[in-house]
Amino acid sequence: MTYTCQFRDSRCMRKYMPYYRATSTVSGCLDWQFWTILANTCRIVNSCIYTDLIPLHELGYNPYVYPLSEKHLQAAVWCPDYLKYGMLCMIVSHRINQIGNAIPPRAMVEKFYNYWGLAVRSLNEYLDMEDRRSGDSVIAGILTLLLADIQQGSSLNWRCHLDAIYRLIMLRGGFHAVAELKSMEPLLLCFWSVAVMGNTTCPASDLFMTTFQLKTLKFLPQQYITTVSPIQLCPVTLFIELIKISHLRMRATRPDAANTKTFKTESFEILECVNRFSPHRLAQSKSSNHEVWALVGLVYQAAVALYCILSLQSLSILPETQALRVQCATHGRLMQTLLVEALESKSLKRFMIWPLVVLGVEAVHGDAAMRAFVAKELSELSQSVGSYVPLTAKRVLRDFWASGKTRWDACFDRPYVFTGQIAVDTSGLMPLYR
């Protein structure tokens, strides 16, 4: 089994391949120079990235946000090289995007592709070992590369990572066999979130694991459902409706698709569930910051309703009626007002990328001011959260606005994923390194 990934720009790969081909072998590379790099990395994470994430605790305790300690640094001695270099990719990419230059510093880009190449090489070594290829740390390594690629905007086909993880999970007996393992909780949560949210911005003819996602909900442990919020903030009830909408989109594109009347009935039932969702009840279920959680609920309720209507109208499942157009316009205006407040919050802004993208699709029906708002906020978010993802979203939306087209699937001509998550928690794997 060999692990590969396509680049957004093939010139990048050709340009930077020599930097990691010329590097010494991956195994046993923990020399003094590398240890210094790792120590400096720990300092950078704590002083920059962790500091940016501290406000997330205002939403309630988040087990995935913590500073790196001496314990983590010592564990790095034993962890596989693909995890070390994957983390370095994440940190360099975060720095590149926070600088915010139109042309990133060459030396930093070289570092990113150097570490990326070393991580892939190390990962391939482990995948060639039958007794190690499906271990927790290998899945963590692939997720780390997935997030690094998404964050840097360097992968043409980010779903190759998800497909690799899915195949490894199947080698271990399926999702239900690994879902109860405590060490796998943050890994599966990340996998689940990226797969579900990613499907919303993919062509209906090219969705990933929608049937699997729907079936898995029946035995998905409660801890995974309740901890979706610390990563994506999308309320559980709405998260489940996202899965149903994407599954309906997939079914509607199959050659053996059922009567469209059945699809129409299902789509209105889903929309009714979304409209029945209570942001107030969500807020009251939290121990603190009720107003903030109510804001989260309102933003995501409007965003999911827009996704439901626009994506299903794109496939002619829902009709293009005046009533639904008014509903979309109302959701759009409300979302813009709510996002002004949410984007001013340090605890919420990194979770607003996907809602901004949804508003951007609706903005093709709106005015120039709404489109300008979306473009401006995405540009600022990129530098603020240290990710290229908002800039990718801005480019996709601008192309869509200029195309003269209005349908959801016309905006997302190939698979995209818009997530603010930049890393996966691997602290639960530390006892496994030795």
N, C-alpha and C positions, 0 to 999 in steps of 0.2 A: 504494500500500500504506500503510495507516494502522495505527499501533500503539496498542492500547488494552488496558486491564486492568480487571477488576471489583474492587470493594472489598468487604471483609468487612462494612463498615457504610456504606451509601450516604450516611448523614448526614455521615460523615467527609469524603467527596468534596465534598458541597455546602458544607460548613463551611469547607473550606480552599482551594477552587478560586480565590476572589478573590485569595489571597495570591500565586499564581503567574501569574494572568492580569494582575495589575497590575504585574508586574515587567517591566523593559525587555527588549528582544529578546535572545534567547539568543546569537546570533552576535556575536562581538567584544565579549563582556562582561568581558574580563579587565582591569578597571580596578583601581585601587589597593586598593579595598575588597575585591574578590574575591581579589586576590593575598594580602592579609592573612589572609583566611579560609583560603586554601589552605595558607599557612605554618603557621597555628595547627593546622590539620588534621593536617599532617605531625607536629607535636609531640605531638598527642593520640594519634595512631596508635602512635608509638614508645614513649610513656610508659605507655600503657594497654593497647591491643590487642596490640601486638607483645610486650610484657612477659608477657601472659597466654599467648602462644603459644610462647614460648621453651622451655618444658618438652617440647614436641613433639620437639625434637632429641634428647631422651633415648632416643627410639625408633630413632634413626638419623638420618642427614642428611636433612632435608626441604627440597627446593629451593623450596617455595612459602612458606616462612616466613623473612622477612628484614625488617630495619628499612628505613624509607623514608630515602633519602639525598638530597643536593643534586641528584644526577643525576635522580632521580625527580621532584623538584620542578621542575627545568628542563624535563623532558619534558612536564610537565603544561601548559606554555604552549602546546604544539602538539597535545595530545590533544583529541579531540572533547568538546564540552560534556556530552554524555550520560554520558561516563565520569567526568568531574569531579563532576557532580551526583549520579551514582549512588554514587560513593564517599562523598560527603557524607551521602547517605541512610543508608548502612551505618553510618557513624560516629555519627550522631545516634541511630539506632535502638539501636545498641549501648549508648550512654550512657543512653537512656531505660530500657532493660531492666535495666541494672546498678543504677540507682537503686532499682528494685524497688517503687515506689509503686503502690498500687492504682489511683490516678488520676494518670497521668503529667503532668509540668509542661506547661501549655498552650503556652508559648513554644517548647518543644522539639518538641512535636507539630506546631505550625505550621511549624517549620523543616523537619521531615521531609517534609510534604506540599508545601511550597514547592519544595524540591530535587527531589522526585519529579516534580512537574509540569514543571519545567524540563528534567529528564532526558528525559521522554516527548516533550516538544515538540521537543527537539533530535534525538531518535531519529527522529521522524517526518519531520523535514527531510531526514535522510540516506536514509531509506527511500523518499523521493520521488525520489531521484537514482538513475537506473538503473545508473550506473557505480560507485556506492558501496554500494548497499543490501545486497550480500552479502559485504562485506569482513570481515576478521577482527575489526576494531574494533567493527563493528555487532553481531556475534555476542557479543563481550565485553560490549557495552553491555546487550544483552538479558539475558545471564546475571547481570550486576550488578543489574539491576532485579528479576530473578527472586529472587535471594538476599535483596535488601533487602525485598521483599514477604513472603517466607517468614519472614524474621527478625522483621519487625514485626507479622506476623499480619494484614496489611492486604488481602490478595488473596483474593477468593472463588474464582478460577479460576487458580491458579498454572500450570496446564498450558498456558495460552495462550502463555506464554513459550516453553515447550519446543516447542510446535507451530510457533511463528514461527522458531525456530532450525532445526528439522527442515526446514522449507520453504526456508530460505536455503541449507542444506547441499545440498539437492536441486538448487537453482539452480546450484550450483557443480559439479555432476556426481556428487553422491552422497558418501556417507561415505568410501568408499575413495579418492576424489580429494583429500580434505582431510586425511586421517588421517596422511599422511607429513610434513605441514608442521610444523616445530618450533614455530612461533608458536602453532599450534592445539592443541598437546598439553595444556596446562592447561585450555583451554576445553572441549575434547572430554571430558576426564576429568571435569570438573564436570558437563557435560551428561549424560554417561553415568551418573554416580553418582546424580544427582538422579532421573533417569528410572527407573533400576532400583530404587532404594530406595523411591521414591515409589509404584511399582506395588504394593509389598507392602501398603500401607495404603490401597488404593483398592478400590471394589466390583469384584467379578469381572466384572461386566457393563460396566465402564467402565475398562478397562486401556489403556495407551498404548504402542504400538510394540513389543509383545512379540515378534512374528514378526521384525520388523526387528532387534531386539536379538539374537535367537537366530542369525539368519543372519550378522550382522555379526561375531559371535565368530570366524567362520572366517578373517576377514582383518584382524581388529583387530591393529594392530602390538603387538609384545611390550611396548614401553615403556608403553602405556596399561594393559595388564593388570598389569604389575609395579608401577605407581605408583597403583593403586587404594588400597593401604594407607595412604599418607600423607594421604589425604583422608578415607576412611571407616573405615579399619582392618579392614574385613571381608576376611578372607583370600580370595585369588583363587579357590581351589577352591570355597569356599562362595558367593562372589559369583556364579559361574557357575550354581550350583544354584538360587540365587534367581531368576535369569532363567528357568530351566527350570520352576520351580514356577509363576511368574506366567504363563508361556506355557501351561502345562497348565490353569490356572484359566480363562484366556481361551477356550481351545478347548472346555472343558466347558460354557460358557454359550452357544455358538453353536447356532442351530436345527438345523444339520446335524451336530451332535456325533456322534462315532463311538461304538461300543459302550463302555459304561462299564467293561467288563472290561479293555479296553486301557488306559484311563486309570488303573485301579487298579494294573495291572502297572507302568506307568511311575512312578506315585507311590511304590510300594514300592522301586523301583530308585533313585529320587532319595533317598529316606530312607536307604537303605543306603549310598549315597555320602556322605551327611552324617555318618552314624554311623562310617564308616570314616576320616573325616578325622582326622589326627593333630596335635593342638596341640603335642606334643613335637617332631615333625618341623618344624613351622612355626618353633618357637623356635630349633631348631638351625640353621635356614637363615639366621638373622639374625646379624650380627656382634657384637652385645652385648645386654645386658638380656634374657637368655633367659627368666628367670622372668616378666617383664612380658609378653613375647610369648606365653608359654604361657597366661597368664591371658587375654589377648586371644582366643587360639584357643578356649579353653574357653567363654568367654562367647558368642562368635559361633556356635560349634558348637551350643550349647544353644538359642540364639535362632533359628537357621535351622531346626533340627529342630522346634521349636515352631511356627514359621511354616508349615512343610511339613504337619505333622499337622493343626493347627487350621484352616488355610485350606482344605485339601482335604477335611477332614471337613465343613466348612461347605457344600460343594457335593456332598456324599455320594459323593465319589470314593474317599476312604478310609472304612472302616467305623468305627463308634463302638464299639470293643471294649474290654474291660477291660484288655487288654495295652497298647493305645495310651494309655488313660487313665492307667495307672500310669507309662508312659514320660513322658507330659507332666507329671505331678505331680513325677516325679523331676527332670526338666529344670528345672521351676519352682523347686523348693527349692534345687537346685544353683546356678541363676542368681542367686537372691537372695543366697546366701552369697558368690558370686564378685563380684557388683556392689557389695557393701559394701566390698570391697577395691579394686575398680577405680575407684569414685567418690571414693576418698580420694587417688587418684593425679592430680596436676596434668597429667600427660601423657596420661591416658586418659579423664578424666571427660567431655569434650565429645563423645567418640565413643560414649557410653553411652546417648544419648537413644533411639535405635531399639531396642536391647535392653530398655530399661526399658518401652517401649511394648509390646513383645511379651510381656514378663512381666506387664504390666497386663492384657492380654487373657486370659492363662492364669489370672490372679488371680480372675477371675469364678468359677472352679471351686475356688479356694483359700479361705483364711480372711481375716478382716478385717485381721489383722496384715500380710499380704502386700500387700493393697490400700493400707493406710495407708503402708507403706514406699514403694511406687511413687509415691503422691501427694506425699509429703514430699520425696523425692529430686528429682522433677520440678520442684517449686517452687523448691528450692535451686539446681538447675541453671540455671534461667532467669536468675537474678541473677548466678550465677557466670560463665556464658559470654556474658552480654549478649544474650540472644535470647528472643523470645516463644514460640518453638517448643515448649519444654517445657510452658508453660502451656496452649497449644493442646492438647497431648497429654493433659494432666491433665484438661481439660474434657471432651474426647472420651471418655476412659476412665470418668470419673465418671458421665457420662450413660449409658454402656454398663452399668456396674455397677448403676445404679438402674433399668434398663429391664426387668430380669427375663429378658433374652435372653442367650444364651451363644455364638452362632455368630460366627465371625470377621467375616463380611460384615455382620452386624448392628451391629458396632462401628463400621465405617467405611462410613457411609451415603453418603458422597461422597468425592472424591479428597483425600487429605491427604499431606503429605510431612514427615518428621521428620528433619531433618539439622542437624548442628551447624556446618556450613560457613557462614561469613558473607561471604566475598569470594572472588573468582577472581583468580588471578595474571595481570596484564596486562603485566608487565615485558617480555615477549617482543615486544610490539607497539610498543615505543618507537621503534625505527628506522622504523616505518611512518607515524609521525605527520606528519613534515615533508612 
